[in-house]
Amino acid sequence: MFQKSTWIRLPRNVVVGHDVRDRVVDVVDDLHLQGRPLIVTSPTPRAVAADPIADDFAATGIDPAMVTVETATFESVERVIEVAEAEDPSYLIGVGGGKAIDIAKMASDHLELGFLSVPTAASHDGIVSNRGSVPDGDTRHSVAAEPPLAVIADTGLLAEAPWELTTAGCADIISNYTAVMDWRLAKRLKDVEYSEYAAALSEMTAEILVDNADLIRPGLEESAWVVTKALMSSGVAMSIADSSRPASGAEHLFSHQLDRLAPDAALHGHQVGVGSIMTAYLHGGENGVWRDIRDALDSIDAPTTADELGIDDETVLEALTTCHEIRDRYTILGDGMNERAAREVATKTGVI
């Protein structure tokens, strides 16, 4: 007797395009949200987006509360919760990059309040997903949470964001290739739960960026449009799977270990991009996938080597040989690589 069931939580509204920052109040009305919001932001996004959004609310007679966070930590999440308990908002709005949005996401989940996502940088797929990522000491936690009620992504703002943030978002999406490879491998060898639909959607997002890498250029709203749509699709894939599996495999373990060994040396997306080059090689040896990934990253000015990451070769090798220990998630790395094997793959792919 068939008894399978699933519950997929997705944003109710997704608004992407030119000058849509001005539509936040309209989206709130369309969602029938009542009361005042708490806007969660960080210093730079506050000036370019959060303050104007607050002014739009004020023009309708609503006085939003606002909290500015400096770092992505559990202490910041707790601070937002404390402000919310004092201000008694009806919903939260995360305005900024991954830091502000992840913090708003986790705080809103704890408070059992809905939140809206207003990204100011296309730096990763957390702008729409049901996962939050926060560093804690020498490790990083991926936390399940509710996805946003709505996403309002202004391509004008996103195109003006620092180019390295956009290339990090692109690299994060391109790494979906190897995340899905690892997921399929885990299904075959460990019988982990697997979704064909989520995997296909995740792969499609990676293909969009690989196929259009030569069109992704600084300052172009058309580029911001392409990247943002891909980030949306990747986040939706995770919500469908109710797991980060469609977008997180060995390449993410590699990045998390680099965070421990060389904190703040490079952006997350850039690290997983380099990790994806090597893990694609492990999956296919001399086939062309790892070269396609490397060439796409190079085309958008994303790092493809340890030197471009600003990380020394020995740290890369240490991360590659030890990252399988980070979490109980089966990947192509299995129970680990020895140093000689790690040096061979890093050398053959040009990472070191």
Residue frames relative to the residue before (quaternion, step in Angstrom):
aa qw qx qy qz dx dy dz
M 1.0000 0.0000 0.0000 0.0000 0.00 0.00 0.00
F 0.4116 -0.7240 0.4994 0.2388 3.58 -0.84 1.01
Q 0.0035 0.8311 -0.5538 0.0516 3.57 -0.69 1.09
K 0.4042 0.7370 -0.4668 0.2748 3.58 1.23 0.12
S 0.0577 0.7774 -0.6254 0.0332 3.59 -1.09 0.72
T 0.0674 -0.7850 0.6142 0.0446 3.55 -1.24 0.40
W 0.1852 -0.7530 0.6229 0.1033 3.55 -1.23 0.53
I 0.0831 -0.8227 0.5623 -0.0073 3.56 -0.33 1.29
R 0.1378 -0.7875 0.5985 0.0523 3.56 -0.70 1.10
L 0.0293 0.8030 -0.5894 0.0836 3.54 -0.68 1.17
P 0.6098 -0.5199 0.4201 0.4260 3.61 -1.20 0.31
R 0.4420 -0.6973 0.4988 0.2640 3.57 -1.05 0.75
N 0.7857 0.1235 -0.0668 0.6025 3.58 1.12 -0.64
V 0.0239 -0.7552 0.6548 0.0210 3.55 -1.08 0.81
V 0.0190 -0.7982 0.6003 -0.0469 3.57 -0.59 1.19
V 0.0544 0.8036 -0.5843 0.0997 3.58 -0.54 1.19
G 0.5485 0.6362 -0.4429 0.3135 3.58 -0.97 0.80
H 0.7617 -0.3965 0.2896 0.4228 3.49 -1.39 -0.13
D 0.8718 0.0265 -0.0604 0.4853 3.56 -0.94 1.04
V 0.3743 0.7467 -0.4925 0.2443 3.63 1.07 0.46
R 0.4062 0.6861 -0.4938 0.3470 3.60 1.22 0.04
D 0.6495 0.5358 -0.3086 0.4424 3.58 1.09 -0.71
R 0.6439 0.5523 -0.3137 0.4266 3.59 1.26 -0.20
V 0.3716 0.7609 -0.4777 0.2340 3.61 1.24 -0.01
V 0.6695 0.4866 -0.3090 0.4686 3.60 0.84 -0.91
D 0.6336 0.5288 -0.3291 0.4589 3.60 1.02 -0.77
V 0.6478 0.5096 -0.3180 0.4685 3.58 1.00 -0.82
V 0.6211 0.5338 -0.3342 0.4665 3.59 1.01 -0.80
D 0.6533 0.5042 -0.3092 0.4726 3.59 0.96 -0.86
D 0.6604 0.5158 -0.3111 0.4484 3.58 0.96 -0.87
L 0.6768 0.4688 -0.2796 0.4940 3.57 1.16 -0.62
H 0.3718 -0.7518 0.4605 0.2909 3.59 1.33 -0.12
L 0.3017 0.7434 -0.5317 0.2713 3.56 1.00 0.85
Q 0.1892 -0.7916 0.5761 0.0754 3.55 -0.90 0.96
G 0.7254 0.4382 -0.3063 0.4335 3.57 -1.25 0.34
R 0.6298 -0.5519 0.4079 0.3639 3.54 -1.34 -0.15
P 0.3817 -0.7192 0.5263 0.2451 3.56 -1.09 0.61
L 0.2853 -0.6614 0.6446 0.2562 3.50 -1.41 0.16
I 0.2075 -0.7840 0.5769 0.0973 3.56 -0.61 1.17
V 0.1406 -0.7780 0.6105 0.0465 3.56 -0.78 1.12
T 0.1355 0.8054 -0.5580 0.1467 3.57 -0.58 1.11
S 0.3424 -0.6884 0.5822 0.2644 3.57 -1.34 -0.15
P 0.7740 -0.4421 0.1723 0.4193 3.62 -1.17 0.47
T 0.7317 0.4166 -0.2699 0.4671 3.64 0.63 -0.98
P 0.6748 0.4805 -0.3149 0.4633 3.66 0.81 -0.84
R 0.5608 0.6024 -0.4051 0.3982 3.59 1.10 -0.54
A 0.7004 0.4797 -0.2813 0.4475 3.57 0.84 -0.95
V 0.7589 0.4186 -0.2195 0.4480 3.59 0.87 -0.94
A 0.8305 0.1851 -0.0709 0.5205 3.59 1.10 -0.53
A 0.7056 0.4939 -0.2987 0.4111 3.59 0.72 -1.03
D 0.6707 0.4923 -0.3092 0.4606 3.60 0.88 -0.89
P 0.6601 0.4839 -0.3310 0.4696 3.67 0.89 -0.76
I 0.6291 0.5171 -0.3418 0.4689 3.61 1.04 -0.70
A 0.6275 0.5270 -0.3295 0.4689 3.58 1.02 -0.81
D 0.6375 0.5231 -0.3219 0.4652 3.60 1.03 -0.79
D 0.6246 0.5364 -0.3357 0.4577 3.60 1.04 -0.77
F 0.6500 0.4946 -0.3152 0.4833 3.59 1.01 -0.77
A 0.6398 0.5418 -0.3250 0.4376 3.58 0.97 -0.91
A 0.6282 0.5520 -0.3304 0.4376 3.58 1.08 -0.74
T 0.6974 0.4260 -0.2671 0.5107 3.60 1.23 -0.39
G 0.6116 -0.5837 0.3391 0.4125 3.56 1.30 0.12
I 0.5887 0.5457 -0.3703 0.4675 3.59 1.29 0.22
D 0.1996 -0.7847 0.5801 0.0887 3.57 -0.83 1.02
P 0.1823 -0.8268 0.5200 0.1127 3.62 -0.07 1.22
A 0.4066 -0.6445 0.5779 0.2922 3.55 -1.23 0.52
M 0.1026 -0.8007 0.5877 0.0537 3.57 -1.17 0.49
V 0.0352 -0.7695 0.6373 0.0212 3.55 -1.11 0.75
T 0.2059 -0.7817 0.5818 0.0895 3.56 -0.91 0.99
V 0.1385 -0.8011 0.5805 0.0461 3.57 -0.72 1.09
E 0.3806 -0.7486 0.5080 0.1918 3.55 -1.03 0.84
T 0.8161 0.1252 -0.0161 0.5639 3.57 0.99 -0.87
A 0.4439 -0.6630 0.5312 0.2848 3.56 -1.24 0.50
T 0.2996 0.7342 -0.5480 0.2662 3.56 -0.07 1.34
F 0.6209 -0.5218 0.4112 0.4160 3.55 -1.26 0.26
E 0.5759 0.5705 -0.3785 0.4468 3.59 1.18 -0.50
S 0.6372 0.5161 -0.3257 0.4707 3.59 1.07 -0.72
V 0.6146 0.5333 -0.3414 0.4705 3.57 1.04 -0.76
E 0.6649 0.5017 -0.2991 0.4656 3.58 0.93 -0.91
R 0.6284 0.5320 -0.3408 0.4538 3.59 1.04 -0.73
V 0.6434 0.5099 -0.3218 0.4717 3.59 0.96 -0.84
I 0.6345 0.5252 -0.3282 0.4624 3.59 0.99 -0.81
E 0.6502 0.5160 -0.3155 0.4598 3.59 0.97 -0.84
V 0.6500 0.5020 -0.3151 0.4756 3.59 0.97 -0.86
A 0.6473 0.5242 -0.3172 0.4534 3.57 0.97 -0.85
E 0.6607 0.5052 -0.3147 0.4574 3.58 0.94 -0.82
A 0.6701 0.4799 -0.2946 0.4837 3.59 1.15 -0.62
E 0.7537 0.4088 -0.2053 0.4720 3.60 0.96 -0.89
D 0.2380 -0.8239 0.4806 0.1835 3.59 1.28 -0.39
P 0.1291 0.8078 -0.5626 0.1194 3.62 0.64 1.08
S 0.4895 -0.6505 0.4935 0.3061 3.57 -1.29 0.30
Y 0.7821 -0.0299 0.0376 0.6213 3.59 1.23 -0.50
L 0.3827 -0.7133 0.5438 0.2214 3.57 -1.31 0.33
I 0.1470 -0.7495 0.6359 0.1102 3.54 -1.27 0.47
G 0.1966 -0.7745 0.5923 0.1030 3.58 -0.68 1.09
V 0.0167 -0.8092 0.5857 -0.0437 3.59 -0.62 1.15
G 0.6268 0.5299 -0.3870 0.4203 3.57 -0.53 1.13
G 0.7054 -0.3910 0.3411 0.4829 3.53 -1.16 -0.68
G 0.8132 -0.2633 0.1835 0.4855 3.55 -1.21 -0.44
K 0.6011 0.5955 -0.3571 0.3958 3.56 1.07 -0.75
A 0.7336 0.4254 -0.2479 0.4684 3.58 0.63 -1.11
I 0.6803 0.5004 -0.3026 0.4419 3.56 0.93 -0.85
D 0.6507 0.5000 -0.3267 0.4690 3.61 0.94 -0.77
I 0.6493 0.5072 -0.3223 0.4661 3.59 0.98 -0.81
A 0.6504 0.5013 -0.3149 0.4760 3.60 0.94 -0.87
K 0.6347 0.5494 -0.3199 0.4393 3.56 1.01 -0.85
M 0.7214 0.4385 -0.2573 0.4703 3.58 0.81 -0.98
A 0.6337 0.5169 -0.3342 0.4686 3.58 1.05 -0.70
S 0.6665 0.4998 -0.3114 0.4572 3.58 0.91 -0.87
D 0.6205 0.5361 -0.3423 0.4586 3.57 1.08 -0.69
H 0.6525 0.5043 -0.3058 0.4758 3.59 0.99 -0.84
L 0.7217 0.4447 -0.2373 0.4744 3.57 0.96 -0.90
E 0.3245 -0.7569 0.4860 0.2925 3.57 1.35 -0.31
L 0.4731 0.6053 -0.4726 0.4318 3.51 0.97 1.05
G 0.4996 -0.6402 0.4847 0.3251 3.57 -1.11 0.58
F 0.1021 -0.7911 0.5953 0.0966 3.56 -1.22 0.32
L 0.3181 -0.7127 0.5954 0.1906 3.53 -1.32 0.50
S 0.2912 -0.7548 0.5698 0.1444 3.55 -1.09 0.78
V 0.0137 0.7812 -0.6223 0.0466 3.57 -0.73 1.13
P 0.1147 -0.8398 0.5274 0.0579 3.61 0.13 1.23
T 0.2045 -0.7616 0.6019 0.1259 3.54 -1.14 0.71
A 0.7475 0.2000 -0.1692 0.6104 3.58 1.31 0.11
A 0.3436 -0.7303 0.5553 0.2005 3.57 -0.99 0.89
S 0.1932 0.8541 -0.4583 0.1522 3.54 0.78 1.08
H 0.8025 -0.0938 0.0273 0.5886 3.63 1.17 -0.36
D 0.6329 -0.5940 0.3655 0.3361 3.56 -1.30 0.40
G 0.4272 0.7116 -0.4586 0.3174 3.60 1.24 0.17
I 0.5051 0.6691 -0.4228 0.3441 3.61 1.22 -0.25
V 0.8007 0.2307 -0.1272 0.5381 3.59 1.17 -0.42
S 0.5886 0.6345 -0.3575 0.3509 3.61 1.19 -0.36
N 0.4920 -0.6334 0.5071 0.3156 3.53 -1.37 0.08
R 0.5949 0.5291 -0.3768 0.4734 3.58 1.15 0.63
G 0.1416 -0.7565 0.6307 0.0992 3.53 -1.18 0.67
S 0.1564 -0.7952 0.5817 0.0697 3.57 -1.02 0.77
V 0.0635 0.8019 -0.5848 0.1043 3.55 -0.67 1.17
P 0.4001 -0.7062 0.5218 0.2628 3.62 -0.86 0.89
D 0.0375 -0.7773 0.6280 0.0035 3.54 -1.16 0.68
G 0.8032 -0.1056 0.0263 0.5857 3.56 -0.12 1.28
D 0.7840 -0.2841 0.2224 0.5052 3.56 -0.74 -1.04
T 0.6833 0.4119 -0.3107 0.5167 3.58 1.15 0.49
R 0.3081 -0.7262 0.5818 0.1981 3.55 -1.33 0.09
H 0.2328 -0.7870 0.5612 0.1075 3.56 -0.88 0.98
S 0.2012 -0.7255 0.6449 0.1311 3.53 -1.07 0.86
V 0.1021 -0.8364 0.5382 -0.0199 3.55 -0.47 1.27
A 0.4071 -0.6964 0.5335 0.2544 3.57 -0.93 0.91
A 0.0877 0.7772 -0.6165 0.0903 3.56 -1.03 0.84
E 0.6188 -0.5128 0.4166 0.4250 3.56 -1.30 -0.03
P 0.4588 -0.6463 0.5132 0.3292 3.63 -1.04 0.60
P 0.6376 -0.5340 0.3693 0.4146 3.62 -1.16 0.31
L 0.5469 -0.5859 0.4807 0.3558 3.55 -1.23 0.50
A 0.7921 -0.0325 0.0497 0.6076 3.55 1.11 -0.70
V 0.2047 -0.7366 0.6300 0.1370 3.53 -1.31 0.47
I 0.0514 -0.7768 0.6276 0.0069 3.56 -0.86 1.01
A 0.0152 0.8331 -0.5464 0.0848 3.57 -0.20 1.31
D 0.1875 -0.7995 0.5675 0.0595 3.54 -0.35 1.30
T 0.3481 -0.7785 0.4830 0.1986 3.59 -0.40 1.21
G 0.5743 0.5721 -0.3846 0.4416 3.59 1.18 -0.43
L 0.6600 0.4870 -0.2942 0.4906 3.57 0.96 -0.89
L 0.6763 0.5099 -0.2980 0.4403 3.55 0.89 -0.96
A 0.6487 0.5192 -0.3195 0.4557 3.60 1.04 -0.74
E 0.6847 0.4800 -0.2793 0.4719 3.59 1.16 -0.59
A 0.4891 0.6647 -0.4345 0.3608 3.60 1.24 -0.20
P 0.6551 -0.4953 0.3686 0.4355 3.62 -1.14 0.45
W 0.5493 -0.6635 0.4054 0.3061 3.56 -0.83 1.04
E 0.6314 0.5491 -0.3498 0.4213 3.58 0.98 -0.74
L 0.6101 0.5373 -0.3621 0.4560 3.62 1.11 -0.54
T 0.6518 0.5050 -0.3109 0.4727 3.57 1.02 -0.80
T 0.6630 0.4870 -0.3210 0.4694 3.60 0.93 -0.82
A 0.6049 0.5386 -0.3577 0.4648 3.60 1.12 -0.59
G 0.6408 0.5141 -0.3217 0.4707 3.59 1.01 -0.77
C 0.6354 0.5234 -0.3220 0.4677 3.56 1.02 -0.81
A 0.6691 0.5015 -0.2994 0.4595 3.57 0.88 -0.94
D 0.6102 0.5512 -0.3444 0.4531 3.58 1.04 -0.77
I 0.6776 0.4811 -0.2858 0.4772 3.59 0.96 -0.87
I 0.6462 0.5277 -0.3274 0.4436 3.59 0.90 -0.90
S 0.6358 0.5452 -0.3301 0.4353 3.58 1.10 -0.67
N 0.4509 0.6778 -0.4581 0.3571 3.61 1.24 -0.09
Y 0.5155 0.6444 -0.4082 0.3905 3.57 1.17 -0.58
T 0.7696 0.3679 -0.2062 0.4794 3.56 0.65 -1.12
A 0.5628 0.5810 -0.3973 0.4333 3.60 1.13 -0.49
V 0.6822 0.4673 -0.2879 0.4830 3.59 0.93 -0.87
M 0.5885 0.5544 -0.3688 0.4586 3.61 1.06 -0.65
D 0.6711 0.4917 -0.2887 0.4738 3.57 0.93 -0.92
W 0.6345 0.5399 -0.3257 0.4470 3.57 1.00 -0.84
R 0.6636 0.4901 -0.3030 0.4770 3.59 0.93 -0.88
L 0.6329 0.5266 -0.3314 0.4607 3.56 1.00 -0.80
A 0.6597 0.5031 -0.3023 0.4694 3.58 0.95 -0.87
K 0.6107 0.5376 -0.3467 0.4667 3.59 1.11 -0.66
R 0.6970 0.4801 -0.2767 0.4551 3.58 0.89 -0.96
L 0.7877 0.3664 -0.1771 0.4625 3.58 0.86 -0.94
K 0.8038 0.2521 -0.1069 0.5282 3.58 1.08 -0.71
D 0.3803 -0.7598 0.4523 0.2712 3.57 1.34 0.03
V 0.2215 0.7714 -0.5620 0.2001 3.59 0.93 0.86
E 0.6058 -0.5532 0.4178 0.3904 3.57 -1.21 0.49
Y 0.0439 -0.8207 0.5657 -0.0676 3.55 -0.84 1.07
S 0.1584 -0.7815 0.5986 0.0766 3.57 -1.04 0.82
E 0.3877 -0.7278 0.5192 0.2246 3.58 -0.57 1.14
Y 0.6495 0.5355 -0.3140 0.4390 3.56 0.98 -0.88
A 0.6857 0.4745 -0.2876 0.4711 3.58 0.82 -0.98
A 0.6471 0.5206 -0.3192 0.4565 3.59 0.99 -0.84
A 0.6657 0.5004 -0.3073 0.4604 3.60 0.92 -0.89
L 0.6488 0.5135 -0.3162 0.4641 3.58 0.98 -0.82
S 0.6535 0.5161 -0.3077 0.4604 3.56 0.97 -0.86
E 0.6527 0.5065 -0.3078 0.4718 3.58 0.95 -0.87
M 0.6312 0.5504 -0.3330 0.4333 3.56 0.98 -0.83
T 0.6427 0.5233 -0.3323 0.4502 3.57 0.98 -0.81
A 0.6428 0.5105 -0.3239 0.4704 3.58 1.01 -0.78
E 0.6557 0.5200 -0.3106 0.4507 3.58 0.95 -0.86
I 0.5923 0.5719 -0.3641 0.4354 3.59 1.06 -0.74
L 0.7271 0.4310 -0.2535 0.4703 3.56 0.84 -0.94
V 0.6275 0.5179 -0.3494 0.4646 3.60 0.99 -0.71
D 0.7005 0.4749 -0.2712 0.4584 3.59 0.91 -0.91
N 0.7701 0.3279 -0.1710 0.5197 3.59 1.15 -0.59
A 0.2789 0.8074 -0.4887 0.1774 3.57 1.25 0.30
D 0.6707 0.5086 -0.3133 0.4397 3.60 0.99 -0.74
L 0.6545 0.4983 -0.3102 0.4766 3.59 1.29 -0.17
I 0.5822 0.5745 -0.3693 0.4411 3.58 1.29 -0.22
R 0.1554 0.8038 -0.5478 0.1724 3.54 -0.32 1.29
P 0.6301 -0.5729 0.3629 0.3782 3.62 -1.10 0.63
G 0.8514 0.2519 -0.1638 0.4299 3.53 -1.19 0.67
L 0.6014 0.5676 -0.3622 0.4301 3.61 1.24 -0.03
E 0.4160 -0.7090 0.5082 0.2569 3.58 -0.76 1.00
E 0.5887 0.5699 -0.3738 0.4347 3.58 1.10 -0.62
S 0.6360 0.5113 -0.3237 0.4789 3.58 1.05 -0.73
A 0.6423 0.5173 -0.3204 0.4661 3.57 0.96 -0.85
W 0.6099 0.5579 -0.3349 0.4523 3.58 1.09 -0.74
V 0.6818 0.4910 -0.2855 0.4610 3.58 0.83 -1.03
V 0.6833 0.4917 -0.2873 0.4569 3.58 0.85 -0.99
T 0.6708 0.5084 -0.3070 0.4442 3.58 0.91 -0.90
K 0.6390 0.5140 -0.3364 0.4629 3.59 0.95 -0.77
A 0.6436 0.5142 -0.3227 0.4661 3.57 1.02 -0.77
L 0.6437 0.5158 -0.3195 0.4664 3.59 0.98 -0.82
M 0.6171 0.5410 -0.3376 0.4610 3.57 1.04 -0.78
S 0.6793 0.5032 -0.2924 0.4471 3.57 0.83 -1.00
S 0.6456 0.5203 -0.3203 0.4582 3.57 1.00 -0.82
G 0.6595 0.5043 -0.3066 0.4655 3.57 0.95 -0.83
V 0.6356 0.5198 -0.3222 0.4712 3.55 1.05 -0.79
A 0.6147 0.5534 -0.3464 0.4427 3.60 1.01 -0.78
M 0.6593 0.4960 -0.3094 0.4728 3.59 0.98 -0.78
S 0.6392 0.5139 -0.3290 0.4681 3.57 1.05 -0.73
I 0.6336 0.5271 -0.3285 0.4614 3.59 1.00 -0.79
A 0.7196 0.4277 -0.2383 0.4924 3.56 0.94 -0.92
D 0.2508 -0.7688 0.5260 0.2634 3.58 1.25 -0.49
S 0.6603 0.4094 -0.2787 0.5646 3.53 1.10 0.85
S 0.4740 -0.6458 0.5068 0.3184 3.56 -1.23 0.37
R 0.3610 0.7849 -0.4522 0.2217 3.59 1.29 -0.07
P 0.6612 0.5177 -0.3535 0.4121 3.69 0.82 -0.75
A 0.7983 0.2611 -0.1191 0.5296 3.59 1.17 -0.46
S 0.7503 0.3368 -0.2022 0.5318 3.60 1.19 0.27
G 0.1353 0.7771 -0.5992 0.1366 3.51 -0.54 1.25
A 0.8357 -0.1561 0.1235 0.5118 3.57 -1.08 -0.74
E 0.6060 0.5702 -0.3586 0.4232 3.57 1.09 -0.67
H 0.6591 0.4809 -0.3096 0.4884 3.59 1.12 -0.63
L 0.5940 0.5401 -0.3654 0.4710 3.59 1.08 -0.62
F 0.6210 0.5432 -0.3206 0.4653 3.56 1.04 -0.85
S 0.6747 0.4938 -0.2902 0.4655 3.58 0.91 -0.94
H 0.6526 0.5156 -0.3193 0.4542 3.59 0.93 -0.87
Q 0.6570 0.4954 -0.3174 0.4713 3.58 1.04 -0.73
L 0.6017 0.5361 -0.3577 0.4718 3.59 1.09 -0.63
D 0.6098 0.5564 -0.3511 0.4420 3.58 1.06 -0.71
R 0.6573 0.4964 -0.3034 0.4790 3.57 1.10 -0.69
L 0.7472 0.4364 -0.2179 0.4515 3.54 0.86 -1.02
A 0.7966 0.0741 -0.0100 0.5998 3.60 1.07 -0.73
P 0.1407 -0.8457 0.5097 0.0728 3.59 0.48 1.19
D 0.8669 0.0966 -0.0935 0.4801 3.55 -1.07 0.92
A 0.3705 0.7400 -0.4928 0.2688 3.60 1.15 0.40
A 0.8038 -0.0101 0.0497 0.5928 3.59 1.02 -0.78
L 0.6055 -0.5551 0.4249 0.3803 3.54 -1.28 0.31
H 0.6422 -0.5537 0.3760 0.3737 3.55 -1.14 0.72
G 0.6839 0.5024 -0.3006 0.4353 3.60 0.77 -0.99
H 0.6486 0.5118 -0.3172 0.4655 3.57 1.01 -0.78
Q 0.6503 0.5158 -0.3204 0.4565 3.58 0.99 -0.78
V 0.6877 0.4582 -0.3085 0.4711 3.61 0.86 -0.84
G 0.5784 0.5765 -0.3806 0.4338 3.59 1.14 -0.51
V 0.6719 0.4697 -0.2871 0.4955 3.57 0.91 -0.93
G 0.6341 0.5274 -0.3295 0.4596 3.58 1.01 -0.76
S 0.6456 0.5369 -0.3193 0.4393 3.56 1.05 -0.77
I 0.5776 0.5678 -0.3811 0.4458 3.60 1.08 -0.61
M 0.7218 0.4510 -0.2522 0.4604 3.56 0.82 -1.01
T 0.6927 0.4626 -0.3064 0.4607 3.61 0.88 -0.80
A 0.5841 0.5417 -0.3781 0.4717 3.61 1.14 -0.49
Y 0.6196 0.5304 -0.3357 0.4713 3.57 1.05 -0.74
L 0.6564 0.5103 -0.3147 0.4579 3.59 0.94 -0.84
H 0.6591 0.5076 -0.3107 0.4597 3.57 1.04 -0.70
G 0.8555 0.1753 -0.0481 0.4848 3.56 0.92 -0.85
G 0.4227 -0.7229 0.4663 0.2851 3.59 1.21 0.08
E 0.8501 -0.1382 0.1231 0.4930 3.55 -0.64 -1.12
N 0.4254 0.6903 -0.5018 0.3011 3.64 1.14 0.17
G 0.6428 -0.6123 0.3360 0.3145 3.56 -1.24 0.34
V 0.4587 0.7207 -0.4496 0.2607 3.60 1.18 -0.24
W 0.6789 0.4835 -0.3161 0.4533 3.61 0.81 -0.90
R 0.6310 0.5164 -0.3369 0.4708 3.59 1.09 -0.64
D 0.6196 0.5358 -0.3388 0.4628 3.59 1.04 -0.78
I 0.6480 0.5083 -0.3105 0.4747 3.58 0.98 -0.87
R 0.6681 0.5008 -0.3036 0.4590 3.58 0.85 -0.96
D 0.6808 0.4925 -0.2987 0.4525 3.60 0.89 -0.94
A 0.6379 0.5185 -0.3305 0.4637 3.60 1.03 -0.76
L 0.6506 0.5061 -0.3144 0.4709 3.59 0.95 -0.84
D 0.6536 0.5139 -0.3094 0.4615 3.56 0.95 -0.86
S 0.6396 0.5564 -0.3184 0.4242 3.58 1.02 -0.81
I 0.7477 0.3620 -0.2097 0.5157 3.58 1.08 -0.69
D 0.5434 -0.6550 0.3726 0.3699 3.59 1.28 0.37
A 0.4271 0.6666 -0.4986 0.3531 3.61 1.09 0.57
P 0.5980 -0.5927 0.3939 0.3688 3.62 -1.05 0.65
T 0.1018 -0.7781 0.6159 0.0706 3.55 -1.19 0.65
T 0.7353 0.3442 -0.2107 0.5445 3.60 1.28 -0.02
A 0.6447 -0.5047 0.4046 0.4073 3.53 -1.31 0.30
D 0.6390 0.5410 -0.3265 0.4385 3.55 0.98 -0.85
E 0.6747 0.4860 -0.2930 0.4720 3.59 0.96 -0.83
L 0.6178 0.5142 -0.3409 0.4876 3.59 1.19 -0.43
G 0.4082 -0.6971 0.4806 0.3413 3.56 1.20 -0.57
I 0.5769 0.5584 -0.3646 0.4716 3.55 1.22 0.57
D 0.4511 -0.7099 0.4640 0.2779 3.60 -0.83 0.90
D 0.6858 -0.5283 0.3304 0.3761 3.54 -1.23 0.61
E 0.6749 0.5132 -0.3105 0.4298 3.58 0.86 -0.92
T 0.6292 0.5192 -0.3396 0.4682 3.60 1.07 -0.64
V 0.6149 0.5323 -0.3370 0.4744 3.58 1.04 -0.75
L 0.6758 0.4887 -0.2982 0.4642 3.59 0.88 -0.90
E 0.6382 0.5172 -0.3316 0.4639 3.58 0.98 -0.77
A 0.6467 0.5149 -0.3197 0.4631 3.58 0.97 -0.84
L 0.6765 0.5085 -0.2961 0.4429 3.57 0.92 -0.91
T 0.7206 0.4467 -0.2530 0.4660 3.60 1.02 -0.73
T 0.7692 0.3649 -0.1921 0.4882 3.62 1.16 -0.37
C 0.5358 0.6861 -0.3962 0.2920 3.61 1.17 -0.40
H 0.5468 0.6214 -0.4074 0.3859 3.62 1.16 -0.37
E 0.6237 0.5702 -0.3256 0.4241 3.59 1.25 -0.42
I 0.5009 0.7086 -0.4069 0.2852 3.59 1.23 -0.38
R 0.8073 -0.0856 0.0855 0.5776 3.58 0.86 -0.92
D 0.5491 -0.6170 0.4582 0.3283 3.52 -1.27 0.44
R 0.3837 0.6811 -0.5207 0.3432 3.57 0.38 1.30
Y 0.3275 -0.7775 0.5007 0.1939 3.57 -0.46 1.17
T 0.0383 0.7834 -0.6164 0.0694 3.55 -0.92 1.01
I 0.7403 -0.3783 0.3012 0.4670 3.55 -1.31 -0.14
L 0.6096 0.5675 -0.3530 0.4263 3.60 1.18 -0.43
G 0.2713 -0.8073 0.4938 0.1756 3.59 1.25 -0.23
D 0.7737 -0.2756 0.2312 0.5216 3.56 -0.73 -1.09
G 0.7693 -0.3910 0.1690 0.4762 3.56 1.17 0.60
M 0.3441 -0.7039 0.5842 0.2119 3.53 -1.35 0.38
N 0.3929 -0.6679 0.5530 0.3060 3.56 -1.14 0.46
E 0.6981 -0.5074 0.2973 0.4085 3.57 -1.20 0.40
R 0.6328 0.5386 -0.3468 0.4350 3.57 0.98 -0.76
A 0.6651 0.4897 -0.3027 0.4756 3.61 0.94 -0.86
A 0.6439 0.5221 -0.3196 0.4590 3.58 0.99 -0.83
R 0.6572 0.5031 -0.3149 0.4646 3.58 0.93 -0.86
E 0.6368 0.5405 -0.3340 0.4369 3.58 1.02 -0.76
V 0.6962 0.4565 -0.2896 0.4722 3.60 0.84 -0.94
A 0.6556 0.5090 -0.3209 0.4563 3.60 0.97 -0.77
T 0.6617 0.5000 -0.2978 0.4728 3.58 1.08 -0.74
K 0.6896 0.4933 -0.2907 0.4434 3.59 0.85 -0.96
T 0.7106 0.4247 -0.2625 0.4956 3.58 1.09 -0.60
G 0.5172 -0.6795 0.3918 0.3424 3.57 1.29 -0.01
V 0.4032 0.7234 -0.4804 0.2888 3.59 1.23 0.19
I 0.7758 0.1239 -0.1002 0.6105 3.59 1.11 -0.66
